[in-house]
Every structure is written in structure tokens, then in C-alpha cells.
């Protein structure tokens, strides 16, 4: 599904493709990084914005509320402190002109300037890829749909530690709000 002339500009969001997240959720799925890299290359060639959404916290993660049990556990384990685990995976290193948005919750919009950046760039369509499918990708689809963005989810550039969750979301949930396609189809559509 290629954006029409009235659909506006498309951006590619590469979400939570950080060293520690990839290790935890997609270490056995190297195709995810390769496909995200191909999508990013196609987007850049077409002049589309490539935006990385990454989790990041201040030392000691003061942004984490005690009621947020998963983030609190990560905080107590020291896994939210700045360091190599929070770096963008080196296979997906940003290039000059790419945009990095830092988030402090699961979703990419809550408490970030992502929507402002997208609107300033004239973006009305988003292609989404990232890890984990049941985390940031699901949150992004729900939030972006409510913000009236046209959506594509790049199925083979997303991963989840639970293959059943990934499959259910791609087959049953996401198609209600987004086109779901493989990297090859996205790349073809970008070039068209």
C-alpha cells in the first residue's frame, strides 16, 4: 500500500532496536535487524525521515514510578542506567539526518516530542518496525492510529520473544488499524 498524494509524507520509525532489547527479545532473529536496515536505506534514498525511538533514562531512572512494576524491576536491577545496553544496535546505526526520540515509557508518544517532530516534518503516514511486537509496536499502532496517522507495520522487521504474540498481533490485531507487510513490499512501495 503506497501512500497516495493526499496521504502526505511517510516516515520510518525504528523502535527500541537497542542492544539490550535485541538481546532480550530478538537475539535468535537476526533477520529483524537486516530488514530494518533495508527499510531504513530505502526510506533515506526516497528522502523519507528515519526516526529512531529509544528508551533512555537519567542515572538512577528517577522517571520510573514505583507503580510501574516492570520498569521498577529493571530500575532496581540497574538495567535502565545509561550504558551500552541502551545504545542503538550497531547494525542499525543512525546516519546524518536521522532523528532520535527518547522515551521513558513503553509507547513512543507518551511524554516525548515524537508527534511534534512528525507534524513538523509533514508526516501523515508511518512505517513501523521494532522490538518487541507486544510492547512498543503494539503501543505505537494504538497511539498513532488515535492520532490519525496512516500506518504500515513491517512484519519481518518486528520481533517478540513470544512467537504466538507476534503472530496474533500481525494476523488479528494490527490489520484493523494498519497495513501489515514484509520488508520487500515496503521497499518496493517506497521506490514506486
Secondary structure, DSSP 8 states (H G I E B T S, - for coil): ----GGG-EEEEEEES-BHHHHHHH-TT-THHHHHHHHHHHHHHHTT-EEEEEEE---TT-TT--TT-HHHHHHHHTTTTSSSGGGSB-GGG---TT-EEEEESSSSSSTTSSHHHHHHHTTEEEEEEEEE-IIIIIHHHHHHHHHTT-EEEEEEEEEE-SSHHHHHHIIIIIGGGTSEEE-HHHHHHHHH-
